[in-house]
């Protein structure tokens, strides 16, 4: 089975490195990591991933700005939002702006993997957070 090419955009170094370590042990290959949206855009231009695990609140360029750019320039790249901001407003806003899934930073690694694999296989992943908001 082909490995899912993933990039991670998360401004907290420890959390980003932990995600890289945890996710590369599965059917996922982490091909890049960024600490802000501007660096992520450079990376996806050089080596497009299948999916981006995207934090919303980052310096220089946040996740919302990244979603806007992806909608215009990188339509084939799917995004899984990974955020501690999971109020109905934030969830709805990200889905309306093109995110394929939303997982809370409180999620277990198994749910993050489920979301990535679901988006890769089906183009979207609706967990309990998204279902409640829909």
MODELLER restraints for C-alpha pairs under 7 A, 6 or more apart:
rsr = mdl.restraints
at = mdl.atoms
rsr.add(forms.Gaussian(group=physical.xy_distance, feature=features.Distance(at['CA:3:A'], at['CA:27:A']), mean=5.24, stdev=0.5))
rsr.add(forms.Gaussian(group=physical.xy_distance, feature=features.Distance(at['CA:3:A'], at['CA:28:A']), mean=5.22, stdev=0.5))
rsr.add(forms.Gaussian(group=physical.xy_distance, feature=features.Distance(at['CA:3:A'], at['CA:29:A']), mean=6.00, stdev=0.5))
rsr.add(forms.Gaussian(group=physical.xy_distance, feature=features.Distance(at['CA:4:A'], at['CA:27:A']), mean=6.40, stdev=0.5))
rsr.add(forms.Gaussian(group=physical.xy_distance, feature=features.Distance(at['CA:4:A'], at['CA:28:A']), mean=4.68, stdev=0.5))
rsr.add(forms.Gaussian(group=physical.xy_distance, feature=features.Distance(at['CA:4:A'], at['CA:29:A']), mean=5.85, stdev=0.5))
rsr.add(forms.Gaussian(group=physical.xy_distance, feature=features.Distance(at['CA:4:A'], at['CA:50:A']), mean=6.41, stdev=0.5))
rsr.add(forms.Gaussian(group=physical.xy_distance, feature=features.Distance(at['CA:5:A'], at['CA:28:A']), mean=6.24, stdev=0.5))
rsr.add(forms.Gaussian(group=physical.xy_distance, feature=features.Distance(at['CA:5:A'], at['CA:29:A']), mean=5.09, stdev=0.5))
rsr.add(forms.Gaussian(group=physical.xy_distance, feature=features.Distance(at['CA:5:A'], at['CA:30:A']), mean=6.02, stdev=0.5))
rsr.add(forms.Gaussian(group=physical.xy_distance, feature=features.Distance(at['CA:5:A'], at['CA:31:A']), mean=6.14, stdev=0.5))
rsr.add(forms.Gaussian(group=physical.xy_distance, feature=features.Distance(at['CA:5:A'], at['CA:49:A']), mean=4.96, stdev=0.5))
rsr.add(forms.Gaussian(group=physical.xy_distance, feature=features.Distance(at['CA:5:A'], at['CA:50:A']), mean=5.14, stdev=0.5))
rsr.add(forms.Gaussian(group=physical.xy_distance, feature=features.Distance(at['CA:5:A'], at['CA:51:A']), mean=6.53, stdev=0.5))
rsr.add(forms.Gaussian(group=physical.xy_distance, feature=features.Distance(at['CA:6:A'], at['CA:28:A']), mean=6.71, stdev=0.5))
rsr.add(forms.Gaussian(group=physical.xy_distance, feature=features.Distance(at['CA:6:A'], at['CA:29:A']), mean=5.96, stdev=0.5))
rsr.add(forms.Gaussian(group=physical.xy_distance, feature=features.Distance(at['CA:6:A'], at['CA:30:A']), mean=4.70, stdev=0.5))
rsr.add(forms.Gaussian(group=physical.xy_distance, feature=features.Distance(at['CA:6:A'], at['CA:31:A']), mean=5.82, stdev=0.5))
rsr.add(forms.Gaussian(group=physical.xy_distance, feature=features.Distance(at['CA:6:A'], at['CA:49:A']), mean=5.41, stdev=0.5))
rsr.add(forms.Gaussian(group=physical.xy_distance, feature=features.Distance(at['CA:6:A'], at['CA:50:A']), mean=6.07, stdev=0.5))
rsr.add(forms.Gaussian(group=physical.xy_distance, feature=features.Distance(at['CA:6:A'], at['CA:51:A']), mean=5.04, stdev=0.5))
rsr.add(forms.Gaussian(group=physical.xy_distance, feature=features.Distance(at['CA:6:A'], at['CA:52:A']), mean=5.61, stdev=0.5))
rsr.add(forms.Gaussian(group=physical.xy_distance, feature=features.Distance(at['CA:7:A'], at['CA:30:A']), mean=5.65, stdev=0.5))
rsr.add(forms.Gaussian(group=physical.xy_distance, feature=features.Distance(at['CA:7:A'], at['CA:31:A']), mean=5.73, stdev=0.5))
rsr.add(forms.Gaussian(group=physical.xy_distance, feature=features.Distance(at['CA:7:A'], at['CA:32:A']), mean=4.74, stdev=0.5))
rsr.add(forms.Gaussian(group=physical.xy_distance, feature=features.Distance(at['CA:7:A'], at['CA:33:A']), mean=5.47, stdev=0.5))
rsr.add(forms.Gaussian(group=physical.xy_distance, feature=features.Distance(at['CA:7:A'], at['CA:49:A']), mean=6.26, stdev=0.5))
rsr.add(forms.Gaussian(group=physical.xy_distance, feature=features.Distance(at['CA:7:A'], at['CA:51:A']), mean=6.56, stdev=0.5))
rsr.add(forms.Gaussian(group=physical.xy_distance, feature=features.Distance(at['CA:7:A'], at['CA:52:A']), mean=4.77, stdev=0.5))
rsr.add(forms.Gaussian(group=physical.xy_distance, feature=features.Distance(at['CA:7:A'], at['CA:53:A']), mean=6.24, stdev=0.5))
rsr.add(forms.Gaussian(group=physical.xy_distance, feature=features.Distance(at['CA:8:A'], at['CA:32:A']), mean=6.51, stdev=0.5))
rsr.add(forms.Gaussian(group=physical.xy_distance, feature=features.Distance(at['CA:8:A'], at['CA:33:A']), mean=4.70, stdev=0.5))
rsr.add(forms.Gaussian(group=physical.xy_distance, feature=features.Distance(at['CA:8:A'], at['CA:34:A']), mean=6.27, stdev=0.5))
rsr.add(forms.Gaussian(group=physical.xy_distance, feature=features.Distance(at['CA:8:A'], at['CA:52:A']), mean=5.73, stdev=0.5))
rsr.add(forms.Gaussian(group=physical.xy_distance, feature=features.Distance(at['CA:8:A'], at['CA:53:A']), mean=4.80, stdev=0.5))
rsr.add(forms.Gaussian(group=physical.xy_distance, feature=features.Distance(at['CA:8:A'], at['CA:54:A']), mean=6.20, stdev=0.5))
rsr.add(forms.Gaussian(group=physical.xy_distance, feature=features.Distance(at['CA:9:A'], at['CA:33:A']), mean=5.78, stdev=0.5))
rsr.add(forms.Gaussian(group=physical.xy_distance, feature=features.Distance(at['CA:9:A'], at['CA:34:A']), mean=4.68, stdev=0.5))
rsr.add(forms.Gaussian(group=physical.xy_distance, feature=features.Distance(at['CA:9:A'], at['CA:35:A']), mean=5.68, stdev=0.5))
rsr.add(forms.Gaussian(group=physical.xy_distance, feature=features.Distance(at['CA:9:A'], at['CA:36:A']), mean=6.22, stdev=0.5))
rsr.add(forms.Gaussian(group=physical.xy_distance, feature=features.Distance(at['CA:9:A'], at['CA:37:A']), mean=6.91, stdev=0.5))
rsr.add(forms.Gaussian(group=physical.xy_distance, feature=features.Distance(at['CA:9:A'], at['CA:40:A']), mean=6.48, stdev=0.5))
rsr.add(forms.Gaussian(group=physical.xy_distance, feature=features.Distance(at['CA:9:A'], at['CA:53:A']), mean=6.19, stdev=0.5))
rsr.add(forms.Gaussian(group=physical.xy_distance, feature=features.Distance(at['CA:9:A'], at['CA:54:A']), mean=4.98, stdev=0.5))
rsr.add(forms.Gaussian(group=physical.xy_distance, feature=features.Distance(at['CA:9:A'], at['CA:55:A']), mean=5.93, stdev=0.5))
rsr.add(forms.Gaussian(group=physical.xy_distance, feature=features.Distance(at['CA:10:A'], at['CA:16:A']), mean=5.59, stdev=0.5))
rsr.add(forms.Gaussian(group=physical.xy_distance, feature=features.Distance(at['CA:10:A'], at['CA:34:A']), mean=6.41, stdev=0.5))
rsr.add(forms.Gaussian(group=physical.xy_distance, feature=features.Distance(at['CA:10:A'], at['CA:35:A']), mean=5.12, stdev=0.5))
rsr.add(forms.Gaussian(group=physical.xy_distance, feature=features.Distance(at['CA:10:A'], at['CA:36:A']), mean=6.64, stdev=0.5))
rsr.add(forms.Gaussian(group=physical.xy_distance, feature=features.Distance(at['CA:10:A'], at['CA:54:A']), mean=6.67, stdev=0.5))
rsr.add(forms.Gaussian(group=physical.xy_distance, feature=features.Distance(at['CA:10:A'], at['CA:55:A']), mean=5.30, stdev=0.5))
rsr.add(forms.Gaussian(group=physical.xy_distance, feature=features.Distance(at['CA:11:A'], at['CA:35:A']), mean=4.09, stdev=0.5))
rsr.add(forms.Gaussian(group=physical.xy_distance, feature=features.Distance(at['CA:11:A'], at['CA:36:A']), mean=5.90, stdev=0.5))
rsr.add(forms.Gaussian(group=physical.xy_distance, feature=features.Distance(at['CA:11:A'], at['CA:58:A']), mean=5.65, stdev=0.5))
rsr.add(forms.Gaussian(group=physical.xy_distance, feature=features.Distance(at['CA:20:A'], at['CA:30:A']), mean=6.40, stdev=0.5))
rsr.add(forms.Gaussian(group=physical.xy_distance, feature=features.Distance(at['CA:24:A'], at['CA:30:A']), mean=6.14, stdev=0.5))
rsr.add(forms.Gaussian(group=physical.xy_distance, feature=features.Distance(at['CA:32:A'], at['CA:43:A']), mean=6.98, stdev=0.5))
rsr.add(forms.Gaussian(group=physical.xy_distance, feature=features.Distance(at['CA:34:A'], at['CA:40:A']), mean=5.28, stdev=0.5))
rsr.add(forms.Gaussian(group=physical.xy_distance, feature=features.Distance(at['CA:36:A'], at['CA:58:A']), mean=5.39, stdev=0.5))
rsr.add(forms.Gaussian(group=physical.xy_distance, feature=features.Distance(at['CA:36:A'], at['CA:59:A']), mean=5.74, stdev=0.5))
rsr.add(forms.Gaussian(group=physical.xy_distance, feature=features.Distance(at['CA:36:A'], at['CA:60:A']), mean=6.27, stdev=0.5))
rsr.add(forms.Gaussian(group=physical.xy_distance, feature=features.Distance(at['CA:36:A'], at['CA:61:A']), mean=5.98, stdev=0.5))
rsr.add(forms.Gaussian(group=physical.xy_distance, feature=features.Distance(at['CA:36:A'], at['CA:62:A']), mean=6.82, stdev=0.5))
rsr.add(forms.Gaussian(group=physical.xy_distance, feature=features.Distance(at['CA:37:A'], at['CA:60:A']), mean=6.83, stdev=0.5))
rsr.add(forms.Gaussian(group=physical.xy_distance, feature=features.Distance(at['CA:37:A'], at['CA:61:A']), mean=4.54, stdev=0.5))
rsr.add(forms.Gaussian(group=physical.xy_distance, feature=features.Distance(at['CA:37:A'], at['CA:62:A']), mean=5.60, stdev=0.5))
rsr.add(forms.Gaussian(group=physical.xy_distance, feature=features.Distance(at['CA:37:A'], at['CA:63:A']), mean=6.43, stdev=0.5))
rsr.add(forms.Gaussian(group=physical.xy_distance, feature=features.Distance(at['CA:37:A'], at['CA:66:A']), mean=5.97, stdev=0.5))
rsr.add(forms.Gaussian(group=physical.xy_distance, feature=features.Distance(at['CA:38:A'], at['CA:60:A']), mean=6.59, stdev=0.5))
rsr.add(forms.Gaussian(group=physical.xy_distance, feature=features.Distance(at['CA:38:A'], at['CA:61:A']), mean=5.58, stdev=0.5))
rsr.add(forms.Gaussian(group=physical.xy_distance, feature=features.Distance(at['CA:49:A'], at['CA:77:A']), mean=6.56, stdev=0.5))
rsr.add(forms.Gaussian(group=physical.xy_distance, feature=features.Distance(at['CA:50:A'], at['CA:77:A']), mean=5.44, stdev=0.5))
rsr.add(forms.Gaussian(group=physical.xy_distance, feature=features.Distance(at['CA:50:A'], at['CA:78:A']), mean=6.43, stdev=0.5))
rsr.add(forms.Gaussian(group=physical.xy_distance, feature=features.Distance(at['CA:51:A'], at['CA:77:A']), mean=5.59, stdev=0.5))
rsr.add(forms.Gaussian(group=physical.xy_distance, feature=features.Distance(at['CA:51:A'], at['CA:78:A']), mean=4.72, stdev=0.5))
rsr.add(forms.Gaussian(group=physical.xy_distance, feature=features.Distance(at['CA:51:A'], at['CA:79:A']), mean=5.52, stdev=0.5))
rsr.add(forms.Gaussian(group=physical.xy_distance, feature=features.Distance(at['CA:52:A'], at['CA:78:A']), mean=6.34, stdev=0.5))
rsr.add(forms.Gaussian(group=physical.xy_distance, feature=features.Distance(at['CA:52:A'], at['CA:79:A']), mean=4.81, stdev=0.5))
rsr.add(forms.Gaussian(group=physical.xy_distance, feature=features.Distance(at['CA:52:A'], at['CA:80:A']), mean=6.12, stdev=0.5))
rsr.add(forms.Gaussian(group=physical.xy_distance, feature=features.Distance(at['CA:53:A'], at['CA:79:A']), mean=6.02, stdev=0.5))
rsr.add(forms.Gaussian(group=physical.xy_distance, feature=features.Distance(at['CA:53:A'], at['CA:80:A']), mean=4.86, stdev=0.5))
rsr.add(forms.Gaussian(group=physical.xy_distance, feature=features.Distance(at['CA:53:A'], at['CA:81:A']), mean=5.92, stdev=0.5))
rsr.add(forms.Gaussian(group=physical.xy_distance, feature=features.Distance(at['CA:53:A'], at['CA:82:A']), mean=6.25, stdev=0.5))
rsr.add(forms.Gaussian(group=physical.xy_distance, feature=features.Distance(at['CA:54:A'], at['CA:63:A']), mean=6.33, stdev=0.5))
rsr.add(forms.Gaussian(group=physical.xy_distance, feature=features.Distance(at['CA:54:A'], at['CA:79:A']), mean=6.55, stdev=0.5))
rsr.add(forms.Gaussian(group=physical.xy_distance, feature=features.Distance(at['CA:54:A'], at['CA:80:A']), mean=6.01, stdev=0.5))
rsr.add(forms.Gaussian(group=physical.xy_distance, feature=features.Distance(at['CA:54:A'], at['CA:81:A']), mean=4.80, stdev=0.5))
rsr.add(forms.Gaussian(group=physical.xy_distance, feature=features.Distance(at['CA:54:A'], at['CA:82:A']), mean=5.50, stdev=0.5))
rsr.add(forms.Gaussian(group=physical.xy_distance, feature=features.Distance(at['CA:55:A'], at['CA:63:A']), mean=5.84, stdev=0.5))
rsr.add(forms.Gaussian(group=physical.xy_distance, feature=features.Distance(at['CA:55:A'], at['CA:81:A']), mean=5.97, stdev=0.5))
rsr.add(forms.Gaussian(group=physical.xy_distance, feature=features.Distance(at['CA:55:A'], at['CA:82:A']), mean=4.97, stdev=0.5))
rsr.add(forms.Gaussian(group=physical.xy_distance, feature=features.Distance(at['CA:55:A'], at['CA:83:A']), mean=5.43, stdev=0.5))
rsr.add(forms.Gaussian(group=physical.xy_distance, feature=features.Distance(at['CA:56:A'], at['CA:62:A']), mean=5.62, stdev=0.5))
rsr.add(forms.Gaussian(group=physical.xy_distance, feature=features.Distance(at['CA:56:A'], at['CA:63:A']), mean=4.01, stdev=0.5))
rsr.add(forms.Gaussian(group=physical.xy_distance, feature=features.Distance(at['CA:56:A'], at['CA:64:A']), mean=6.34, stdev=0.5))
rsr.add(forms.Gaussian(group=physical.xy_distance, feature=features.Distance(at['CA:56:A'], at['CA:83:A']), mean=6.06, stdev=0.5))
rsr.add(forms.Gaussian(group=physical.xy_distance, feature=features.Distance(at['CA:57:A'], at['CA:63:A']), mean=6.31, stdev=0.5))
rsr.add(forms.Gaussian(group=physical.xy_distance, feature=features.Distance(at['CA:67:A'], at['CA:97:A']), mean=6.38, stdev=0.5))
rsr.add(forms.Gaussian(group=physical.xy_distance, feature=features.Distance(at['CA:67:A'], at['CA:98:A']), mean=6.52, stdev=0.5))
rsr.add(forms.Gaussian(group=physical.xy_distance, feature=features.Distance(at['CA:68:A'], at['CA:97:A']), mean=6.94, stdev=0.5))
rsr.add(forms.Gaussian(group=physical.xy_distance, feature=features.Distance(at['CA:71:A'], at['CA:98:A']), mean=6.68, stdev=0.5))
rsr.add(forms.Gaussian(group=physical.xy_distance, feature=features.Distance(at['CA:78:A'], at['CA:99:A']), mean=6.91, stdev=0.5))
rsr.add(forms.Gaussian(group=physical.xy_distance, feature=features.Distance(at['CA:78:A'], at['CA:100:A']), mean=6.13, stdev=0.5))
rsr.add(forms.Gaussian(group=physical.xy_distance, feature=features.Distance(at['CA:79:A'], at['CA:99:A']), mean=5.10, stdev=0.5))
rsr.add(forms.Gaussian(group=physical.xy_distance, feature=features.Distance(at['CA:79:A'], at['CA:100:A']), mean=5.54, stdev=0.5))
rsr.add(forms.Gaussian(group=physical.xy_distance, feature=features.Distance(at['CA:79:A'], at['CA:101:A']), mean=6.79, stdev=0.5))
rsr.add(forms.Gaussian(group=physical.xy_distance, feature=features.Distance(at['CA:80:A'], at['CA:99:A']), mean=6.15, stdev=0.5))
rsr.add(forms.Gaussian(group=physical.xy_distance, feature=features.Distance(at['CA:80:A'], at['CA:100:A']), mean=5.83, stdev=0.5))
rsr.add(forms.Gaussian(group=physical.xy_distance, feature=features.Distance(at['CA:80:A'], at['CA:101:A']), mean=4.66, stdev=0.5))
rsr.add(forms.Gaussian(group=physical.xy_distance, feature=features.Distance(at['CA:80:A'], at['CA:102:A']), mean=5.57, stdev=0.5))
rsr.add(forms.Gaussian(group=physical.xy_distance, feature=features.Distance(at['CA:80:A'], at['CA:116:A']), mean=6.89, stdev=0.5))
rsr.add(forms.Gaussian(group=physical.xy_distance, feature=features.Distance(at['CA:81:A'], at['CA:99:A']), mean=6.65, stdev=0.5))
rsr.add(forms.Gaussian(group=physical.xy_distance, feature=features.Distance(at['CA:81:A'], at['CA:101:A']), mean=6.08, stdev=0.5))
rsr.add(forms.Gaussian(group=physical.xy_distance, feature=features.Distance(at['CA:81:A'], at['CA:102:A']), mean=4.56, stdev=0.5))
rsr.add(forms.Gaussian(group=physical.xy_distance, feature=features.Distance(at['CA:81:A'], at['CA:103:A']), mean=6.10, stdev=0.5))
rsr.add(forms.Gaussian(group=physical.xy_distance, feature=features.Distance(at['CA:82:A'], at['CA:102:A']), mean=6.16, stdev=0.5))
rsr.add(forms.Gaussian(group=physical.xy_distance, feature=features.Distance(at['CA:82:A'], at['CA:103:A']), mean=5.13, stdev=0.5))
rsr.add(forms.Gaussian(group=physical.xy_distance, feature=features.Distance(at['CA:82:A'], at['CA:104:A']), mean=5.71, stdev=0.5))
rsr.add(forms.Gaussian(group=physical.xy_distance, feature=features.Distance(at['CA:82:A'], at['CA:105:A']), mean=5.99, stdev=0.5))
rsr.add(forms.Gaussian(group=physical.xy_distance, feature=features.Distance(at['CA:83:A'], at['CA:103:A']), mean=6.69, stdev=0.5))
rsr.add(forms.Gaussian(group=physical.xy_distance, feature=features.Distance(at['CA:83:A'], at['CA:104:A']), mean=5.16, stdev=0.5))
rsr.add(forms.Gaussian(group=physical.xy_distance, feature=features.Distance(at['CA:83:A'], at['CA:105:A']), mean=5.26, stdev=0.5))
rsr.add(forms.Gaussian(group=physical.xy_distance, feature=features.Distance(at['CA:84:A'], at['CA:104:A']), mean=5.47, stdev=0.5))
rsr.add(forms.Gaussian(group=physical.xy_distance, feature=features.Distance(at['CA:84:A'], at['CA:105:A']), mean=5.06, stdev=0.5))
rsr.add(forms.Gaussian(group=physical.xy_distance, feature=features.Distance(at['CA:86:A'], at['CA:104:A']), mean=6.42, stdev=0.5))
rsr.add(forms.Gaussian(group=physical.xy_distance, feature=features.Distance(at['CA:88:A'], at['CA:133:A']), mean=5.54, stdev=0.5))
rsr.add(forms.Gaussian(group=physical.xy_distance, feature=features.Distance(at['CA:91:A'], at['CA:102:A']), mean=6.84, stdev=0.5))
rsr.add(forms.Gaussian(group=physical.xy_distance, feature=features.Distance(at['CA:91:A'], at['CA:130:A']), mean=6.73, stdev=0.5))
rsr.add(forms.Gaussian(group=physical.xy_distance, feature=features.Distance(at['CA:92:A'], at['CA:133:A']), mean=6.74, stdev=0.5))
rsr.add(forms.Gaussian(group=physical.xy_distance, feature=features.Distance(at['CA:100:A'], at['CA:119:A']), mean=6.44, stdev=0.5))
rsr.add(forms.Gaussian(group=physical.xy_distance, feature=features.Distance(at['CA:100:A'], at['CA:123:A']), mean=6.54, stdev=0.5))
rsr.add(forms.Gaussian(group=physical.xy_distance, feature=features.Distance(at['CA:100:A'], at['CA:124:A']), mean=4.54, stdev=0.5))
rsr.add(forms.Gaussian(group=physical.xy_distance, feature=features.Distance(at['CA:100:A'], at['CA:125:A']), mean=6.38, stdev=0.5))
rsr.add(forms.Gaussian(group=physical.xy_distance, feature=features.Distance(at['CA:101:A'], at['CA:115:A']), mean=6.62, stdev=0.5))
rsr.add(forms.Gaussian(group=physical.xy_distance, feature=features.Distance(at['CA:101:A'], at['CA:124:A']), mean=5.78, stdev=0.5))
rsr.add(forms.Gaussian(group=physical.xy_distance, feature=features.Distance(at['CA:101:A'], at['CA:125:A']), mean=4.97, stdev=0.5))
rsr.add(forms.Gaussian(group=physical.xy_distance, feature=features.Distance(at['CA:101:A'], at['CA:126:A']), mean=6.24, stdev=0.5))
rsr.add(forms.Gaussian(group=physical.xy_distance, feature=features.Distance(at['CA:102:A'], at['CA:130:A']), mean=6.86, stdev=0.5))
rsr.add(forms.Gaussian(group=physical.xy_distance, feature=features.Distance(at['CA:103:A'], at['CA:112:A']), mean=6.67, stdev=0.5))
rsr.add(forms.Gaussian(group=physical.xy_distance, feature=features.Distance(at['CA:115:A'], at['CA:125:A']), mean=5.50, stdev=0.5))
rsr.add(forms.Gaussian(group=physical.xy_distance, feature=features.Distance(at['CA:118:A'], at['CA:124:A']), mean=6.17, stdev=0.5))
rsr.add(forms.Gaussian(group=physical.xy_distance, feature=features.Distance(at['CA:118:A'], at['CA:125:A']), mean=5.34, stdev=0.5))
rsr.add(forms.Gaussian(group=physical.xy_distance, feature=features.Distance(at['CA:119:A'], at['CA:125:A']), mean=5.50, stdev=0.5))
